[in-house]
Amino acid sequence: MGEYVLSCCSTADLSKEYLTKRDIKYLCFHFALNQQEYIDDFGASVPPQELYSRMLAGEEAKTSQVSAGEYSDFFEKALKEGKDILHVTLSTGISGTYNSACVARDMLAENYPDRKIYVVDSLGASSGYGLFMDALADMRDSGAGIDELYEWALAHRRNVHHWFFSSDLTFYIRGDCPKTQMVQNFLPLVMGK
């Protein structure tokens, strides 16, 4: 493994066991069910079946990103060990976590001027994001240095094709982001209403 840390967020849809096996460090997002806060800890706090059952029963679900403070704490552990960091975030199109990671990077750069902290917007989500992380881990394990990996990530992040399938559009129309508004406007056309 390299002299740097490769990391991502729990939203990459890889299991905790797989991330550990591949030596990909991670930070956990947060979510709330009926205003009760949880960590996206790969189903340890709330198993997926329970989560979906509660959502289908009408409980309000919300997600929240990793904060700049959490990123700072996470990054600093590696920096104190003398390691550089390449962190890949969930797409800026659906989350502000990239900005939080950049704030943390900028705060820490002053105290660790000899360390590299690269933050990459994956431009992806879910399993596409996970496949991207897997490709980066393969390159790292084949001997790619952090600079090479960073440049490759920037050059190839648009090469991942994401396909999403759903049997129920209920949860797409509950959000408040602009993309959700597009779905809300488009849904009556699809449903013939």
C-alpha positions as CSV (number, residue, x, y, z in Angstrom):
1,M,0.0,0.0,0.0
2,G,1.2,3.6,-0.7
3,E,2.6,6.2,1.6
4,Y,-0.7,8.0,1.4
5,V,-4.3,7.5,2.4
6,L,-7.0,6.9,-0.2
7,S,-10.4,7.7,1.3
8,C,-14.1,8.3,0.4
9,C,-17.5,8.7,2.1
10,S,-19.9,6.0,3.2
11,T,-22.1,7.0,0.2
12,A,-19.8,5.0,-2.1
13,D,-22.0,2.0,-1.5
14,L,-19.2,-0.3,-0.6
15,S,-19.4,-2.5,2.5
16,K,-17.4,-1.7,5.5
17,E,-15.6,-5.1,5.1
18,Y,-14.8,-4.3,1.5
19,L,-13.4,-0.9,2.2
20,T,-11.3,-2.3,5.0
21,K,-10.0,-5.1,2.8
22,R,-9.1,-2.6,0.0
23,D,-7.5,-0.2,2.6
24,I,-9.8,2.6,1.6
25,K,-10.5,4.8,4.6
26,Y,-14.0,6.4,4.9
27,L,-16.1,8.9,6.7
28,C,-19.7,8.3,7.5
29,F,-22.5,10.6,6.4
30,H,-25.5,11.1,8.8
31,F,-29.2,10.6,8.5
32,A,-32.3,11.2,10.5
33,L,-35.5,9.3,10.8
34,N,-38.3,11.3,12.4
35,Q,-35.7,13.7,13.6
36,Q,-33.7,11.0,15.4
37,E,-30.0,11.3,14.3
38,Y,-28.0,8.3,13.1
39,I,-24.6,7.7,11.5
40,D,-24.6,6.0,8.1
41,D,-22.6,3.1,9.7
42,F,-23.3,0.5,7.0
43,G,-26.5,-0.7,8.7
44,A,-25.1,-1.3,12.2
45,S,-27.5,1.3,13.8
46,V,-30.4,0.8,11.5
47,P,-30.4,-2.2,9.3
48,P,-31.4,-1.5,5.7
49,Q,-34.7,-3.5,5.9
50,E,-35.7,-1.5,9.0
51,L,-34.7,1.8,7.3
52,Y,-36.8,1.1,4.2
53,S,-39.8,-0.2,6.2
54,R,-39.8,2.9,8.4
55,M,-39.6,5.1,5.4
56,L,-42.4,3.3,3.6
57,A,-44.5,3.6,6.8
58,G,-44.2,7.4,6.4
59,E,-41.3,8.3,8.7
60,E,-39.5,11.4,7.5
61,A,-35.9,10.6,6.4
62,K,-33.2,13.2,5.8
63,T,-29.5,12.9,5.1
64,S,-26.7,15.3,6.1
65,Q,-23.2,15.6,4.9
66,V,-19.9,15.2,6.7
67,S,-18.9,18.6,8.3
68,A,-15.7,20.5,7.8
69,G,-14.8,19.7,11.4
70,E,-15.3,16.0,10.9
71,Y,-13.1,16.1,7.8
72,S,-10.5,18.0,9.7
73,D,-10.3,15.4,12.4
74,F,-10.3,12.6,9.9
75,F,-7.5,14.2,7.7
76,E,-5.4,15.1,10.7
77,K,-5.0,11.5,11.8
78,A,-3.3,10.7,8.6
79,L,-1.3,13.9,8.5
80,K,0.1,13.2,12.0
81,E,1.3,9.9,10.7
82,G,3.2,11.7,8.0
83,K,0.9,10.5,5.2
84,D,-0.6,12.5,2.3
85,I,-4.3,12.2,1.5
86,L,-6.4,11.7,-1.6
87,H,-10.0,12.0,-0.6
88,V,-12.9,11.5,-3.1
89,T,-16.3,12.9,-2.3
90,L,-19.9,12.4,-3.3
91,S,-20.9,14.5,-6.3
92,T,-21.2,18.2,-5.8
93,G,-24.4,17.9,-7.8
94,I,-26.2,16.3,-4.8
95,S,-24.1,17.3,-1.8
96,G,-22.0,20.0,-0.4
97,T,-19.5,17.5,1.2
98,Y,-16.8,18.4,-1.4
99,N,-16.9,22.0,-0.1
100,S,-16.6,20.8,3.5
101,A,-13.6,18.7,2.6
102,C,-12.0,21.6,0.9
103,V,-12.5,23.8,3.9
104,A,-10.9,21.2,6.1
105,R,-8.0,20.8,3.6
106,D,-7.4,24.6,3.6
107,M,-7.5,24.8,7.4
108,L,-5.0,22.0,7.8
109,A,-2.6,23.1,5.0
110,E,-1.2,25.8,7.2
111,N,-0.2,23.4,10.0
112,Y,1.0,20.7,7.5
113,P,2.8,22.6,4.7
114,D,4.8,19.5,3.7
115,R,1.8,17.3,3.2
116,K,-0.5,16.9,0.2
117,I,-4.2,16.9,0.7
118,Y,-6.0,16.3,-2.5
119,V,-9.8,16.5,-2.6
120,V,-11.6,15.2,-5.7
121,D,-15.3,15.6,-6.6
122,S,-16.3,12.2,-7.9
123,L,-19.1,13.6,-9.9
124,G,-20.8,10.4,-9.0
125,A,-22.9,8.6,-6.4
126,S,-23.8,5.2,-5.1
127,S,-22.2,2.2,-6.8
128,G,-20.7,4.2,-9.6
129,Y,-18.8,6.1,-7.0
130,G,-17.8,2.8,-5.4
131,L,-16.5,1.4,-8.7
132,F,-14.5,4.6,-9.2
133,M,-12.9,4.1,-5.7
134,D,-12.2,0.4,-6.6
135,A,-10.3,1.5,-9.7
136,L,-8.3,4.1,-7.7
137,A,-7.4,1.4,-5.1
138,D,-6.3,-0.9,-8.0
139,M,-4.0,1.8,-9.3
140,R,-2.6,2.6,-5.9
141,D,-2.0,-1.1,-5.2
142,S,-0.1,-1.3,-8.6
143,G,2.3,1.4,-7.4
144,A,0.7,4.6,-8.5
145,G,1.9,7.6,-6.5
146,I,-0.6,10.1,-5.1
147,D,0.1,12.7,-7.8
148,E,-0.5,10.2,-10.6
149,L,-3.6,9.0,-8.9
150,Y,-5.0,12.5,-8.4
151,E,-4.4,13.4,-12.0
152,W,-6.0,10.1,-13.2
153,A,-9.0,10.7,-11.0
154,L,-9.6,14.2,-12.4
155,A,-9.1,13.0,-16.0
156,H,-11.4,9.9,-15.7
157,R,-14.1,10.7,-13.2
158,R,-16.5,11.5,-16.1
159,N,-16.0,8.0,-17.6
160,V,-18.2,6.3,-15.0
161,H,-21.7,5.7,-16.3
162,H,-24.4,5.7,-13.6
163,W,-27.7,3.9,-14.0
164,F,-30.4,4.1,-11.3
165,F,-33.5,1.9,-11.2
166,S,-36.4,2.3,-8.9
167,S,-39.8,0.6,-8.6
168,D,-41.2,3.5,-6.6
169,L,-40.8,7.3,-7.1
170,T,-42.2,8.3,-3.7
171,F,-38.9,9.3,-2.2
172,Y,-37.7,11.2,-5.3
173,I,-40.5,13.7,-4.9
174,R,-40.0,14.4,-1.1
175,G,-36.6,16.2,-1.4
176,D,-36.1,20.0,-1.6
177,C,-33.2,20.3,-4.0
178,P,-33.6,21.7,-7.5
179,K,-33.2,18.3,-9.1
180,T,-36.0,17.0,-7.0
181,Q,-38.1,19.9,-8.2
182,M,-37.4,18.7,-11.8
183,V,-38.6,15.2,-10.9
184,Q,-41.8,16.7,-9.3
185,N,-42.5,18.7,-12.4
186,F,-41.7,15.8,-14.7
187,L,-43.6,13.1,-12.7
188,P,-47.1,14.1,-13.8
189,L,-46.1,13.8,-17.4
190,V,-44.6,10.3,-16.8
191,M,-47.7,9.2,-14.9
192,G,-50.1,10.6,-17.5
193,K,-51.7,13.1,-15.1
